[in-house]
Amino acid sequence: MKKSKLLLILSAVLLSLAVFVSCTQTESPNETDTGTGTSVENTTGEAGTGTGTGEDTSTEKSTEAATEMPRYNYFDAEVGPDVTLDKAVYSDMKLTIPSSLRITDEQVQNYLQYLIFQERVPVNEETKVYDQPLKLGDTAYIYYKGTVDGEEFEGGSNMEDKSPTGLGLGSGSFIPGFEDGLVGVIPNQTSKDKPAEVHVTFPEGYNDKLGGKDAIFYVVVEYAVQYTLPEYNREFVEKKLGYKSEKIHVTDQSFLDEFEEEYLPAYLEEQNAETVNAAKTDALWTYLTGVAVCKNLPQMELDYYIASYKNELTSAYEYFSSSNRKEEFLKLYPTISEFAVYYMGFEEGSDWEEEVNKMAELMVKKDMIVHAIAEWENMETVTEEELEEEIQYWIDYYASDYYQATREDILENIGEDYLRESAFAVKMYDYLMGNCTFEYAEE
């Protein structure tokens, strides 16, 4: 289960790896916001809700500061007596992940619509059309204002912009239902005094404030540029989309049924696999840290994690506040406290230092649980074969057209101790995930 490498158990291992590779951020936080409040990440469903504690987001500076601190050696200690957890609990775990991660028929059809949209052709190049009803495939140039329960929400309006936003109908750029809701609207029959109304529902998990909420968007369509969509048939799927069936189909419809009912769902599942796996990892640790009782948490490990998170946060804040968008950034996050809430995913208004302490405690508990189970199951050793497999993983991970790491590079820059710890983490993660059965939560 190597794809889970960056979501593994011991984030200390992952924090240390940044020494080997530059982790300089390339995008300012506010650049991830489209400003529309309505865009979604393509058509495969909402993003996962991982804790964020298993990802390597540290900067080289913060990592160096953290790794200078002393670490607790779990391998030399006996952790089992400080952890209370029945074997029956961790050997057969039945867990749930959010229902929003399930690939639905609606998502399949939305993605199919997107594929068709990609092959559209212009009717009259960039000619502006004002008096014709909008249809799928057209690009509508719009102003909009979104409301929930009659109130505007942050980021949901472009009414004050100098120019309209171009939106391809069928592109899947905005939340489900928005683009379809504009079909049939005639541009010159809308105005700020008489906008078109588009009723939508934000997907569950969209964000804390809007997820699952019904919304009304008031839309003014300035004009449209017309496009024609290709006919959806077997020839289109084979020639334009490149799909070939291994079966013999007597009718074109049976071929299309296979494409829609078998291939597309499987493809979307594959695209969504990383998000689903993150949710599974989150469910695993939420469960185990909830049922296990840990005592005598090693203070040096708590201190290490607290320093790691704080140094990571400080480095990120320094980077963004010195970027070419410094003024805009500091308006949003005048102090590190406001930035911490955004960057670390804390609830608005929370005490970020207290939340960091909680994160550190959670990580130490996870480490203790892993090593306790390893002791009980006689799995705490790492074989030379497992170590070499880990080294090869990182050789492959960093391979590029410009650089090829050697075994010696990996050992020198990451360190054998951390490589053994990482190999141990992989083994224990695979073991625990093998003891899990996952179901989607009921809607």
Secondary structure, 3 states (H helix, E strand, C coil): CHHHHHHCCCHHHHHHHCCCCCCCCCCCHHHHCCCCCCECCCCCCCCCCCCCCCCCCCCHHHHHHHHCCCCCCCCCCCCHHHEECCHHHHCCEEEEECHHHCCCHHHHHHHHHHHHHCCCEECCCCCCECCCCCCCCCEEEEEEEEEECCEEEEEEECCCCCCCEEEECCCCCECCCHHHHHCCCCHHHCCCCCCEEEEEECCCCCCCCCCCCEEEEEEEEEEEECEECCCCCHHHHHHHCCCCCCCCCCCHHHHHHHHHHHHHHHHHHHHCHHHHHHHHHHHHHHHHHHHCEECCCCHHHHHHHHHHHHHHHHHHHHHHHCCCCHHHHHHHCCCHHHHHHHHCCCCCCCCHHHHHHHHHHHHHHHHHHHHHHHHHCCCCCCCHHHHHHHHHHHHHHCCCCCCCCCHHHHHHHHCHHHHHHHHHHHHHHHHHHHCEEEEECCC
